[in-house]
Amino acid sequence: MSDKKLKDPEDPSANDISFEGALKRLEEVVGELESGRLSLEDSLSRFEEGMRLSKLCQEKLKSVELKIEKLVEENGRERTAPLDREE
């Protein structure tokens, strides 16, 4: 098994990995799975790790999205605005 494996999601420090770190590891996992060189057990283990990484990335993106929405205010109330919109 790889020593880069994501920690158990029940471990409180599992969320300490950065978005970029999680995404990089997810790309590595996908590459390992696509290579076809893993045993069935290792493939399942990598797939589970990839699913945890994917969920972690989605949660981190959602958190950032919510922060951005809160930062963008108009007339004293919160509103959403596209990130690429220039004002």
N, C-alpha and C positions, 0 to 999 in steps of 0.2 A: 504494500500500500504506500501511497505517496505521503510524505511528511507535510505536504502542503494542504492536506485534507482539511476541509472546513470543520470547525469544532462542532460538537453536539449542539443543536439549537436550544436545548434545555439549559445549556451552560450560559450563565449571565454574560460572560465575556465574548460569546459568539457574535454579538452585534458590534464588537469593537473593530471589526474589519471595515475598511473604507469602501465606499461605493466602487472606486477605481480598482481596489484590490479584489473585491468580490467579482467584478466584471472580468478582470484579467484571469482569475482562477476559473470562472465559468467558461471562458474561451478555451482554456487549457483542457478542461473536462470534456468539452464538446470535441476538441481535437482528438483526445484519447479515445472517446467513444467512436468517432468516425474512422479511426485507424483500423478497427477490426482486429486489433492484436490482443485485446483483453479477454480474459476468461469470462464465462457467464456471471460468476459471482462478482468479479471485479467490475464488470459492466453494470451490474445492478447497483453496486456500491457507488460508482461514479454517477449513475443516473440519479440516485437519491441525493448525492451531494449537489449535483447540478440543480435539482429541484429546490433544495434549500437556498442555494446561491441566487437562483432566479427570484424566489420569494423575497429574499433579503434585499436584492436590488430594487424590486418593485416597491417594497416598503420605504426604502430610502428615497426613491424618486417621489413617491406620494408625499412624504414628509416635507421635502423641499418645495414641492408644488403648493402645499398648504401654507408654508411660510411665505412664499412669493405672493400668494393671494392675499394674505394678511397685510403685506407690505404695500400693496397697491390700493390706495384709498382714493375715493372720489366723493366730494361733498359730505365728508364725515362718515360715510358708510363703506363697508368693504365691497369690492367688486373684483372681478377677474378681468385680466387683459392679456392678449397674446404677448409672449416674450419678445417677438420680433417687431412689435408695433412701436414706432417712434412717435413721441409726443413733443 
